[in-house]
Amino acid sequence: MFQRADFERLVEQLSGIGGKFVLSINATEGARQAFARFRVEEVDVTYTIATLAIGEGKAVKELIVTGPGQDAITVDRAPQLL
């Protein structure tokens, strides 16, 4: 489990990137606060790897975080993570 300090270190690293980046992370209040300086989009996803044995996925929210000045990421459908 990530701690707040881990998020803060990641934010500092991402702030120093000269190029573009895309980060997908669980949609928690802590993540929203930590990455607020970037473009943040919440999306619905379905986790399937941990639920494969029972034959159904688990619907969750993810945050897609991109750097300043980047266009928004468009998600046409909820990605299936395998």
Buried (B, 14 or more C-beta within 10 A) or exposed (E): EBEEEEBEEBBEEBEEEEEEEEBBBEBEEBBBEBBEEBBBEEBEBBBBEEEEEEEEBEEBEBBBBBBEEBEEEEEEEBEEBE
